[in-house]
Amino acid sequence: MSKIKLTKSMGMILLGIWLILTGLIPVLKLNFSGFPVIMEVLAIAAGVLILLGR
């Protein structure tokens, strides 16, 4: 996979990770104090990269 292709799909990769974690949190009952902040930052980063076309 070329470097250009990887950076173009980085937003989609982050979105995929966010969706998987969002689904696993209730199933596995994951919970720690910093988890909501991590999920919010991941969602914002994915959204920005998708809007920028990366």
Secondary structure, DSSP 8 states (H G I E B T S, - for coil): --HHHHHHTHHHHHHHHHHHHHHHHHHHT---TTHHHHHHHHHHHHHHHHHHT-
